[in-house]
Amino acid sequence: MGREKGPGLKILWVWTLGTAAILVTSVVRTRMKDMESMMNQEQAPKQNQNTSAGDSVLTDETVLPESDREIARQLK
């Protein structure tokens, strides 16, 4: 008699377990999105530094006027 459970109690257990599964899935998805955004933010500055260093090397000579280039050659 104690082992017999009504259908209402079974439905309540299914509802509870389903709700718990949905909440766990939501938390995992949120954590994964946060981790991906953190990784993207860490990679973005590295890419910007690489491109800006390359740009400065390429444009240094064109920024200096001819007279300044001659002075720089003499100082070497």
C-alpha positions in Angstrom: 0.0 0.0 0.0 2.9 2.4 0.8 4.6 1.6 -2.6 1.6 2.4 -4.7 1.8 6.0 -6.0 -1.0 7.9 -7.7 -0.6 9.3 -11.2 -0.4 12.8 -9.8 2.8 12.1 -7.8 4.4 10.5 -10.9 3.5 13.6 -13.0 4.9 15.8 -10.3 8.3 13.9 -10.4 8.5 14.1 -14.1 7.7 17.8 -14.1 10.4 18.4 -11.4 13.1 16.4 -13.2 12.2 18.1 -16.5 12.4 21.6 -15.0 15.8 20.7 -13.4 17.1 19.5 -16.8 16.0 22.7 -18.5 17.7 24.9 -15.9 20.9 22.9 -16.1 20.9 23.2 -19.8 20.3 26.9 -19.6 23.2 27.5 -17.2 25.6 25.4 -19.4 24.7 27.4 -22.5 25.2 30.7 -20.7 28.6 29.6 -19.4 29.7 28.4 -22.9 28.6 31.7 -24.5 30.5 33.7 -21.8 33.6 31.5 -22.3 33.5 32.0 -26.1 33.1 35.8 -25.8 36.1 36.0 -23.4 38.2 34.0 -25.8 37.2 36.2 -28.7 38.1 39.3 -26.6 41.5 37.9 -25.8 42.2 37.1 -29.4 41.0 40.5 -30.8 43.8 42.6 -29.1 46.5 40.2 -30.2 45.3 40.5 -33.8 45.1 44.3 -33.5 48.7 44.5 -32.2 50.0 42.4 -35.0 48.4 44.5 -37.7 49.3 47.8 -36.1 53.0 46.8 -35.7 53.1 45.8 -39.4 51.5 49.1 -40.4 53.9 51.2 -38.5 56.9 49.5 -40.0 55.5 50.0 -43.5 54.6 53.6 -43.0 57.6 54.9 -41.0 59.6 55.8 -44.1 56.8 57.6 -45.9 56.0 59.7 -42.8 59.5 61.2 -42.5 60.3 64.0 -44.9 63.5 63.7 -47.0 65.5 66.0 -44.8 64.7 64.0 -41.7 65.7 60.8 -43.5 69.1 62.3 -44.3 69.6 63.2 -40.6 68.6 59.7 -39.5 71.1 58.2 -42.0 73.9 60.5 -40.6 73.1 59.5 -37.0 73.5 55.8 -37.9 
